[in-house]
């Protein structure tokens, strides 16, 4: 399968706050907000939405191509991704720049506060999907806003279906850019907050979104997810992780399962369960690319949770 994943490639600095943000934020004083959280741990992990999605696709047996802009500090990260099965040849190295970096603090309720330095990612709009070779599906994840505004039109021009996942960049995109990204997408995906934000910024209803895109997928945390198509809505139950360690990256892992299923023409009920299981594996480890499994191992997990091998029966 020629799946191309575009978006951020970054280093994640993940911190755990042993309390609750809500206990330190005074609603009546948010106009002069000044808070400091003393964290108990700090880990530097490989991350970035596009790299996370590509990594999970590789675990599922795909050979995704990664498109994004990185800094001169990317060499070790490139080796890691290539060893996992990700094709990084389309990645552009911007000399004299750092790879993008996220600073993520999580409290005991799994609420998160994130700061993001784009670094080399600011040059992503100079890249083109046309330079990645033949693609059967493009996954558009959070990226430089200029790149995110460019890629949907490129996909439509090339006749390549795409999955649109604007995520954290919804706030940076104009209503017109969001409308263009949704229009003609094979799938629009986000968590319930993100989907509400898209509707709020564009004025679209749920039915409007479904009329503009082939599929709308909403993730609901531990309540599972909902996949909507013109044929109806499918509710997908969440898969409980073997241990609840770190929610960071679960959405990217879920997206990988959805993208694989769409590329292969699987039924929503099937790829939704694959996506839920993929997400559960990410949650069970600290960091967005700390989990690992082979295709046979994942097939066995499918049998355990669903009573059928959803990973090997197609393709």
N, C-alpha and C positions, 0 to 999 in steps of 0.2 A: 504494500500500500504506500502511496506517495503522500503521506501526511506531513504538511509543513506547519510548524508552530512559530508564531511571531509574538514578540513581546519582550518583557523585561528579563534580563539575566543579571542576577545580583547576588551580593553577599548579605545574609541575614544575621543581624546581631540580635539574638533572642534573650530577653531578660524576664525573670519571674519576680513579680511583686507578691510578697506573702500576706497581702491584705486585700481590701476591696476599694476600687477607685471611688465608689459612691460615698465612702466614708470620709473622703478628703476633698470632695468638690461641693461647694455651697451653691445651690441653684440661684440664690438671690445675689451672688457675687460673681457670676460667670463673666460679666462685662469687664472685670479686672482679674481674670483667672491667673493665678500664679501657684503652681503646685510642683512638688518634687517628691519622687517616689524612690525610696531606698530599696533597691532590688537585692535578692539573695543569690542570684546566679546570672552568669553571662556566658553565652556560647556563640561563636562565630560559625555560621553554617552556610553551605551553598544554597542558593535560593533564586528567587525571581520567578514570576508566574510562568513564563514560557519555558524556562529550563525545568521547572517542576513538572509541568505537563508532559514535556518531552521525556523526562526521566521515567515517569509512570507509564507512558506509552511503551517505552523500551522494556519495562518489566512485564508488560502484557504481551510481549512478543513482536511488537512493531519496530520499525526502523525509521523513526521520525527525523525530519530535517529541521534544524533550529535556525531561525533568522532573527538576528538582533545585533546591537552594537555594544561592544565591551571595551574595557581599558587594557592597558599593557600588563595588568596584573592577572590576566585570565588564563595563563598557561596551565597551571595546576588544575584549574576548574575544567578546562577543555579536556585534559587527559581523563579526568573522572567521568565526564559525560561520554566520551568516546568508548571507554571501557565498558560502560553500561549499555552501549548500543545506540547512542544518539549520534547522528551525522551533524557535526558542527562546521562543515566546510562553508556554509553560507554566512557564518558569523563574521562580522567585520570588526577588526581590532583598531581602535582609535589611539594612536600613540600619544603619550603625554596626558592621557586622561585615566581616571580610575573607573573600574567597573561600578555600576550602580550599587548602592548600599541601603538596606532597610534597617531601622532600629525599632524593634517590636517589644513592647512591654505587656505582659499578660497577668491579670490578677486572678484571684481564687475562683471567680465566677466565669473565667475564660473570656472576660472582656479584654479588648486589646486597644492600646494606643500606639500608633505607628508614625515614625518620621521616615522620610525617604529622600535620599540624595541621588539624583538621576545620573550624574557623571556622563559617561560615554553614551548613555541611552538617548541623550539629547540629539544625537546624530542619526537616530534610527530612521528618520523620514527620508534620508538620502538612499536608503536601501529599497530594493524592489523585489516583489514576489516573483516577477518574471525571471529573475536571476537564479532562482532555486531549482530550476529544471521542471519537469512535468510533475504536477501536483494533482492528486485526486480530491484532497480536502485541505483547507487552510483553517487553522485555529488562531483567531485574533484575540490575544490577551492584553492586559494593561501594558501600555508602552508610552513612548513620547506621544503627546496628543497629535502632533503633525503626522506621525506614522499611522496612528489609529484612524485619522481622517482619510488617509490615502489608501490604505489596504482594502477596505470594502469595495471601492470603485475599481481597483485593480483586479480584484477577484471577479467582479461582474464582467469586466472587460475581457478577461482571460477565459471566462466561462467555467470558473472553478468554484464549487460550493464552499461556503465558509461558515464557521461557528463563531458567533460574536459574543465575547465575554469581556465587556468594558471594565467590570469590577471597580477597583479603587479610583480609576480615572474618570468615572462618570461625572464627578464634580468638576473636572477640568475640561470636559467636552461641552460644546454648545448644544442647545436643543436641536439645531439643524444637523450638527455632526452625529448626534445620537440617532436622529431620525434616519439619516443616510446609512448608518451602520446596521440598523435594524432592517431596513428595507432590502428585501431579497436574500437575507441570511437564511441558511438552511436551518439554523438554530440560534436562538438568543438564550443565554444562560446567566444566572446570577442567584445570589441568595435572596431571601424575601425582602430584606432592607434595600438591596441594590435594585431589585425589580420595581419596588415602590418609588425609588428615586428616579429611575428612568421614566416611569409614568408621570411623576410629578413635573419633571423638567420638560417633557415633550407634550404633555396633555393627552397622551394616548391612554385608552382603556386596555384592559386585558385582551378584549376581543380585537382591538385595533392592532395590538402587537402580533397576535396570532394571524391576523389577516395579512400582515406585512412580511412575516417570517414563516418558514415551514414548520417550526416547532418552538415552543417556549418551555424552558426548564427552570424550575424554581427549587432551590435547595432550602431545607427548613431545619437544619441542624439535627438534633436528636429525634426530631419528628419525621425525618425522612426527606422525601423530595416529591415533586409533582412534575410530570411530563405531559404537556398538552400539545395535541396535534389536531388537524381538522377531523380526525376520526374519533376524538374524545380525549379524556384525561386519564392518566395512569398514575396511581399513587404507589410510591416505592418506599418500603419500610427501611429505616436506618439499620445498619448492621453494627451491633455493639462490638467495640474493639476489645481485644483480650485484656488491654489495660488502657486507662485514660491518662495519657501522658502529655500530649501537646496538640491542640487543634490546628496549629499553624500548618497550612499546606493541604488540609483535607479537601478544601474546595478545588484546588488544582488537581488533586488525585481523582476526584469525582469527575472533573471535566475530561480527564484523559479517558476514563471509561466511556463517557458519552461520545467523545470524538471517535474512538475506535469503533463503537457500535454504529454510528452514522456512516463512517467510511465503508463499513462492511455490509451495510444494509440490514442490520439486525433489528428485531422488533424492540420498541421502547421498553416493554416489560422485561426483556432480557438484558439489554445494555444498561438499563437503570439499576438492576441488581448487581451487575458487574461493577458499575460505578460506585455503588454504595459499599461494596466489599473492598474496592480499591481505596476508598476514603478511610475506611476503618483501619487499614494497615498503616496509613500515614499517621493517624492519631495515636497509634500505639507506640510510636517512637518519638524521641526528642529531635525536632528538626524536620525539614520538608523533604529531605532525600536520605534519611537515615534508615528507612525500611528497605528490605530487599527480599525477593523471592523469585523462583523460576516459574516458568509457565506450568510445568507439571504440578508444582506445589500450589499454585493458584487454582488449578483445576481441582485439586483435592479439597481446597477450601470451599470452592463452589459446591462440590458434592456435599460437604459437611453442612453448609448453611442452606442450600437450596434443593438438594437432592438431585441435581443434574450438573453436568459439566458445561457451563456456559462459555468457557473460554476456548475450548478446542473444537466445538461442534460447527463453527463457522470459519471459513477461510483455510 
